[in-house]
C-alpha cells in the first residue's frame, strides 16, 4: 500500500515479486496516466483495510515538516492509521529547506519517520540525514530505446518550488545564454509537453543531450531515463553523480557555472556532435547494467527481509 509519486510507484509495482499493489487515493496528487500507464496489478483504494497487506510504503521529503504544506498532514494521517504491518518510508530529498536550517529539518523528519524504516535515494542523502538505507533505483532497460539523434538539448525538472534544493537560476541563466547564442533548449513540461508515456520516451530516444543541474535532487529519475535512451548526459557533481559519471566517457560533469555549461552544450550540438552520440551510447550501456530492475529488486528484497516481511 502506498502514496504517489507516479514514476517511483510504477517501478515498485512492476517488481517481479510484487503481487497486488494498492495505491491509496491522494487528494493532492493523483496517478498521472500521461506520465505512466497504471500497471495491471495496481488499483486505487479509498481507505486502509487492516489485515489485507504485508507492508506499506509511504513517501515524504523536507516539505513535509512544514504544517502549511498539505502532504505533511496527509503523511501523518496515513502513518497513524496503519499500525499492524511494517511501514517503509521513502525520503526523496535532502534536509535543504527554503526557510529552516538543516538540523531542524532533520529533527522534524526523525519525528515524522519514528520507528518506521527509512529509505533514501543516494549515499550522500543518507549522510545528510544521518540515518536510513540507500536504494539505487532501477528500471527495465527494454522500456527505453535509443534512436537516431536530433541535435537538441532537453531537461525535465519541475518548474517551481524548493528553490534552494533545485537552484533553478543556474538552469535559467544557462538557457538564456544558449538562446542568446542561437540555440533552442527544451524544458520538458514548459517548452514541450506529452500526452502519453510513449511520446515522452520517443522524445528522449531522439534527444542528443540531457542536462541535469538540480542542486540537491537525489538521483533524478529523468536523468537515468535519459541515459537509458542514449542521451549524452551533462550533470553537476551533486548527490553521488560524480561516483558513476566518468567525465568525457559516459557523460559530462560540470560546475555550477552557466557559461561553462552553455559552452559545452553548444559545442556538443555542433562541432562535437559525433562525440556526444558516442558518449550517449556508452552511458546507455552503463545504465542498463547499473540501473537495472534486477538490481533494484535485489535491494528491495534485502530491505523486506530486514523489516520482517
C-alpha positions in Angstrom: 0.0 0.0 0.0 1.4 3.4 -0.9 1.1 7.0 -1.8 2.1 8.5 -5.1 4.7 9.7 -6.9 4.0 8.1 -10.2 7.4 7.2 -11.7 8.6 5.6 -8.5 5.3 3.7 -7.9 5.4 2.4 -11.5 8.8 0.7 -10.9 7.8 -0.6 -7.4 4.6 -2.2 -8.7 6.4 -3.8 -11.6 8.9 -5.7 -9.4 8.6 -9.4 -10.2 7.9 -10.5 -6.6 5.0 -7.9 -6.1 1.5 -9.3 -6.4 -1.4 -6.9 -5.6 -0.2 -3.3 -5.2 -2.9 -0.9 -3.9 -2.5 2.8 -4.1 -4.2 5.0 -1.6 -6.1 7.8 -3.3 -4.2 11.0 -2.8 -6.5 14.1 -3.0 -3.5 16.3 -3.8 -1.6 14.2 -6.3 -3.4 11.7 -8.5 -2.0 9.0 -10.8 -0.8 10.7 -13.9 -1.6 8.4 -16.9 0.2 10.8 -19.1 3.4 10.0 -17.2 3.0 6.2 -16.8 0.3 3.6 -17.6 -1.1 2.0 -14.5 0.3 -1.5 -14.0 -2.1 -4.4 -14.3 -1.6 -5.4 -10.7 -2.3 -1.9 -9.3 -5.6 -0.5 -8.2 -6.7 2.7 -6.4 -8.3 2.3 -3.0 -10.0 4.9 -0.8 -9.1 3.5 2.7 -6.7 1.3 4.5 -8.0 -2.2 5.2 -6.4 -3.8 8.3 -5.2 -7.4 7.7 -5.0 -7.1 3.9 -1.4 -6.0 3.4 2.1 -7.3 4.0 3.8 -3.9 4.3 3.1 -0.2 3.5 5.2 2.3 1.6 4.9 6.0 2.5 6.7 8.9 0.8 8.0 12.2 2.2 10.5 15.0 1.6 11.7 18.0 3.5 8.5 19.9 2.7 6.5 17.6 5.0 8.0 19.4 8.0 6.0 22.5 7.1 2.5 22.4 8.5 1.3 24.7 5.7 2.1 22.0 3.1 -0.8 19.5 2.8 1.3 16.5 2.1 2.9 16.6 5.5 -0.5 16.3 7.2 -1.5 13.5 4.8 1.6 11.6 5.7 0.9 11.9 9.4 -2.7 10.8 9.0 -1.8 7.7 7.0 1.1 6.8 9.3 -1.3 7.0 12.3 -3.9 4.7 10.7 -1.5 1.9 9.7 -0.3 0.2 12.8 -0.5 -3.6 12.1 2.2 -4.0 9.4 5.8 -2.8 8.7 6.0 0.7 7.2 8.8 1.8 4.9 9.2 5.5 4.3 11.0 6.7 1.1 12.5 10.1 1.7 13.0 11.6 -1.7 15.1 14.7 -0.9 17.7 16.2 1.4 17.3 18.4 4.5 17.9 21.6 2.5 14.9 23.7 3.1 13.9 27.2 1.9 13.4 28.6 5.4 14.7 26.2 8.0 18.2 25.1 9.0 19.2 21.6 8.1 19.4 20.4 11.8 15.9 21.5 12.4 14.6 19.7 9.3 16.5 16.5 10.3 14.9 16.7 13.8 11.4 17.1 12.4 11.7 14.4 9.8 13.0 12.0 12.5 9.9 12.7 14.5 7.7 12.0 11.4 9.5 8.8 10.5 9.6 7.5 14.1 10.2 3.7 14.2 9.5 3.3 10.5 12.3 2.1 8.2 13.6 4.9 6.0 15.0 4.6 2.5 16.9 7.4 0.7 18.0 7.5 -3.0 21.7 8.3 -2.7 24.5 7.7 -0.3 25.0 11.5 0.0 21.4 11.9 1.1 21.9 9.3 3.8 24.9 11.1 5.2 23.0 14.4 5.2 20.0 12.9 7.1 22.3 10.8 9.4 20.4 7.6 9.0 18.4 5.4 6.6 19.3 2.9 3.9 20.2 3.8 0.3 18.4 2.0 -2.5 19.6 2.8 -6.0 16.7 2.9 -8.4 16.3 0.6 -11.3 14.2 0.2 -14.5 13.5 -2.3 -17.2 16.1 -1.4 -19.9 13.6 -2.6 -22.6 11.3 0.2 -21.7 13.8 2.7 -23.1 15.1 2.9 -26.7 17.9 4.8 -28.4 17.0 6.1 -31.9 18.8 8.3 -34.4 19.5 11.6 -32.5 18.3 15.0 -33.4 20.6 17.9 -32.4 18.6 19.1 -29.4 19.2 19.5 -25.6 16.5 18.9 -23.1 15.8 18.7 -19.3 13.0 17.5 -17.1 12.6 19.3 -13.7 9.6 20.9 -12.0 9.0 24.5 -12.9 8.8 25.8 -9.3 9.1 25.1 -5.6 12.1 24.3 -3.4 14.4 26.8 -5.0 17.3 26.1 -2.7 17.2 22.4 -3.5 16.9 22.9 -7.2 18.8 26.2 -7.8 16.9 26.8 -11.0 18.5 30.2 -11.5 21.6 28.3 -12.8 19.4 26.5 -15.3 17.6 29.6 -16.3 20.9 31.5 -16.8 22.3 28.6 -18.9 19.2 28.6 -21.1 19.3 32.3 -21.5 22.9 32.1 -22.7 22.1 29.4 -25.2 19.2 31.4 -26.5 21.4 34.4 -27.0 23.8 32.2 -28.9 21.0 30.9 -31.2 20.4 27.5 -29.6 17.0 26.3 -28.6 16.8 24.4 -25.3 13.7 22.3 -24.5 12.4 22.3 -20.9 10.0 19.3 -20.6 6.8 20.5 -19.1 7.3 24.1 -20.1 8.6 24.2 -23.7 7.3 20.8 -24.7 4.6 18.6 -23.2 3.5 15.0 -23.9 0.1 13.3 -23.9 1.4 9.8 -23.3 4.3 7.9 -21.8 5.2 6.7 -25.3 5.5 10.3 -26.5 7.9 11.1 -23.7 10.0 8.1 -24.4 10.1 8.9 -28.1 11.3 12.4 -27.3 14.2 11.1 -25.1 15.1 8.4 -27.6 15.8 11.1 -30.2 17.3 13.8 -28.0 21.1 14.2 -28.2 21.7 15.9 -24.9 20.1 15.7 -21.5 21.1 18.1 -18.8 20.7 18.0 -15.0 21.6 21.0 -12.9 19.5 20.3 -9.8 21.4 21.2 -6.7 20.1 18.7 -4.2 17.8 16.2 -6.1 19.0 12.7 -5.0 19.5 10.7 -8.2 16.9 12.3 -10.6 14.9 9.5 -12.3 14.6 11.5 -15.5 18.4 11.6 -15.8 18.5 7.8 -15.7 15.7 7.5 -18.2 17.7 9.8 -20.5 20.8 7.7 -20.0 18.9 4.5 -20.9 17.7 6.4 -24.0 21.2 7.1 -25.2 21.2 10.8 -24.5 24.6 12.4 -23.7 24.3 13.4 -20.1 25.6 16.7 -18.7 25.2 16.8 -14.9 26.5 18.6 -11.9 28.5 16.6 -9.3 25.9 16.6 -6.6 24.2 13.6 -4.9 26.6 10.8 -6.0 26.7 11.8 -9.7 30.5 12.0 -9.5 30.6 8.4 -8.4 29.2 6.9 -11.6 29.6 9.6 -14.3 33.1 9.4 -15.7 33.7 12.8 -17.2 34.0 12.6 -21.0 33.4 8.9 -21.1 29.8 8.0 -20.1 28.7 11.6 -19.6 30.0 15.1 -18.5 30.4 16.6 -15.1 30.1 20.3 -14.8 30.3 23.0 -12.2 27.6 25.5 -11.3 28.8 27.8 -14.0 26.2 28.8 -16.7 28.9 29.9 -19.1 30.8 26.6 -18.8 27.6 24.6 -19.2 26.2 26.6 -22.1 29.6 26.4 -23.9 29.7 22.6 -23.6 26.1 22.2 -24.8 26.7 24.5 -27.8 29.8 22.5 -28.8 28.2 19.1 -28.4 25.3 20.3 -30.6 27.6 21.3 -33.3 31.3 20.6 -33.7 31.3 17.7 -31.1 28.0 16.1 -32.2 29.6 12.8 -33.1 31.4 12.7 -29.7 28.1 13.4 -27.9 26.4 10.4 -29.7 29.3 8.1 -28.8 29.2 9.1 -25.2 25.5 8.8 -25.1 25.7 5.1 -26.2 28.5 4.4 -23.7 26.3 5.9 -21.0 23.3 3.8 -22.1 25.2 0.5 -21.8 26.5 1.6 -18.4 22.9 2.5 -17.2 21.5 -0.8 -18.5 23.8 -2.6 -16.0 24.0 -0.2 -13.2 20.3 0.9 -13.0 18.5 -2.4 -13.9 15.3 -3.5 -12.4 17.1 -6.7 -11.3 19.4 -4.7 -9.1 16.5 -2.6 -7.8 14.6 -5.8 -6.8 17.6 -7.3 -5.1 17.9 -4.2 -2.8 14.2 -4.2 -2.0 14.2 -7.9 -1.1 17.0 -7.2 1.4 15.0 -4.4 2.9 11.9 -6.5 3.2 13.8 -9.2 4.9 15.3 -6.7 7.3 11.9 -5.3 8.3 10.5 -8.8 8.7 8.2 -9.2 5.7 
